[in-house]
Amino acid sequence: AWLQTNSGLSSKGSLKGQPGGKEHKTWAKYYVRFLEEYAKYNLSFWAVTTGNEPSAGQMTNYSFQALGFTAEEQRDWVGLDLGPALVVRESDVRAGRYIHGVGVHWYLDTLVPAELSLGTTHHLYPEYYLFGTEACAGWSPSDRGVRLDSWERAEHMAQFRYCPTFYTMAHLRYCTVPPSIAWHTSMVLYCPTFYSMAHFSSCGRGLRVGVSFSQETKLESSAFIRPDGSVVLTILNRSSSEVQFEVYDPAVGFISSSAPAHSLLTLAWNTL
């Protein structure tokens, strides 16, 4: 709190001083210390994010912990303070040469569709990873709370046309997360979102490849080439009707299949 302009951990506030100054370098050293303490237990990191939701720290009366940055301030802090501090530490974590990916949250996708935000970002910077550093279902005030039987939320979690490299679940207190724990019985409860995310975690994903459709379709898809050369294709059908489709891979020809209404399915095949 003593480094922030509001002397607090929440609401509107940013780092005191300017990038390159004492306060900004002190905040960078905190990240280094964090990594060093984990290293004592043989836990290493190949990347770190710059922080959580920098725009939140520009909102008056924001209720969560927040540290505000403008895009320019964050860029300069990375370039002048955080990046050099990590390199001095001989870390594998390296604005410009220090940045290798973009962390994204999906909460404003209804206002700015992913094809505009993530699609444009990927088009401009195809060499950067897109990391889903926070996602959950049940965060909205109009639909808040745990719903263990909600397939709609499972579909929501599987909207992967612009799928990041990985997801990190958040807000475990009041949202539907893949495994939930009933504390009064110590039972682990597996809801539909668990099985939805399993389609992405259980098939040993590799290099993501593009999928093109020959005609307008209600299906959404994501495909990967696995390290062993096989192909994995996940299909999401959020419509209320079954959709017949064929997959064409030059290596194997046509594969016929169908996606039932409100379904998620994964196809896998060898190409050798």
Secondary structure, 3 states (H helix, E strand, C coil): CCCECCCCCECCCEECCCCCCHHHHHHHHHHHHHHHHHHCCCCCCCCCCCCCCCCHHHCCCCCCECCECCHHHHHHHHHHHHHHHHHHCCCCCCCCCCCCEEEEECCCCCCCCHHHHHHHHHHHCCCCEEEEEEECECCCHHHCCCCCCCHHHHHHHCCCCCCCCCEEECCCCCCECCEEEECCCCEEEECHHHHHHHHHHCCCCCEEECCCCCCCCCEEEEEEECCCCCEEEEEEECCCCCEEEEEEECCCEEEEEEECCCEEEEEEECCC
